[in-house]
Amino acid sequence: MMRVLQETKIAAFALVLILLLLGAAYIYLVQPALEEKESLSRQLEERRKVLSALEQRQAPKEDPAAAVRLAQVRRQIPELPYPELLLRELRMLELVAGVQMNYYGIQPGERPLSAEERSVPDMFGDAVYPVTVSVEFSGGYVQILRLLEEVETMERIWHVTAMTLRTEGTVGQVAVNVPNRQMRCQITFRTYYAPHLMQYFPQPLPIEHEESGNRTMPF
């Protein structure tokens, strides 16, 4: 009788343990996976909507919702490189960060991004061309951080692809109370344009000419 009771207790304990393990597996493994799947499904549906708007043959003015989505896409990835608009954004970065750039380099790409190079949503496929923007300036950590923070707020997509910092002047082995040491900073950004959008936007974006401010500015 005692043996049967003991075996029953062991079986009950094993059952409870299995149920606890199943519950823990659901909470820590299954539930996060389901939430991630739901999030990816929402993102995929949103991308399908944008892709549908890009691929539809009717003019955007015939579909107000499609026109709005296309306008949003155009603000992030316009149909032309628009170096003058990039120049205006660079001048804005100078003003906000409190630096003066010694060099601007804006180089539109002549071929679309490959799958390995692509860092924009895959829904754009091979229709996206890169624009490489290179800058050089001197500033402290505070100015450099402020500039990078401002880049993240731009409507047009900008990515940092390379960054180099060099200390200006002589640096001792021990630095005390130097919170904003001056650095020479070189940053390479990548932004994008999508020529196929020209079929929806025959009129180019309005451009106000901006002087270079005596910077070296090769296009």
Summary of the structure (lengths in Angstrom):
residues: 219
radius of gyration: 27.2
end to end distance: 92.5
largest distance: 98.6
contacts: 542
relative contact order: 0.16
helix: 48%
strand: 18%
